[in-house]
Amino acid sequence: MKYHISFDIEFRENPYKGKYIAFEGIDGVGKTTQAAILKKYLQKKGREVIFTKEPTQNPPIGTLIHDFIKGKIKFPSVSIQYLFAADREIHLKDTVEPALKNGKIVISDRCFWSSVAYGILDKKEDFYKLNNREILLVSESILSMYHQFIVPDITFYIDASSDIAISRISKMKKKHEYYETREKLKNIKAGYDWLAEKFPKEIVAIDGEKPVEEVTAQILKNLELRFKI
């Protein structure tokens, strides 16, 4: 049976004195590189910084997720979304919130935004064939699992084409993972583009195709404007 359902998503803002900064984007765009640079920059300024990543490596849930990403095991798309949500809930309560309460800066390589961009792909292989209503339905259903999660104070979406991402990934000495194909990355990027357009207050798009130093400069400029960091 078919029903019409609509609802609003209200994000939980960070209530603590620490700052929560996240990096998002498809694999190969330089998220981890920029997160590491920012950590060193802030530490040199005397700030206490915690660097973390999602999904975690923590057993048993984090281990299961990474086994899926590496192609060692298979799960239905809905199942993997629940695993991501469970992993993030534990991570938020055990790592992120305690650090924020203590006034530290948390830099996270990915957060719950990833579940929308990657979750839309899991629902349908071609993002471009989804109409706006379908995109909204899928994104709202995914975000509904995270409405009690703290939204990062700022999320940097490192934006680069799937071609550039694949080129960079090919130079890495690691086995390609489940999402690391040109077509999947193209669709996931489209999901991130949609998120950046719909949530401009939460997500800042940065041109990840520029040299590393220029990308860093844009990130620091935005942090200075918003937080005077």
Secondary structure by P-SEA (a helix, b strand, c coil): cbbbbbbbbbbbcccccbbbbbbbbcccccaaaaaaaaaaaaaaaccbbbbbbccccccaaaaaaaaaaaccccccaaaaaaaaaaaaaaaaacccaaaaaabbbbbbcccaaaaaaaaaaaaccccccccaaaaaaaaaaaaccccccccccbbbbccccaaaaaaaaaaccccccccccaaaaaaaaaaaaaaaaacccccccccccccaaaaaaaaaaaaaacccc
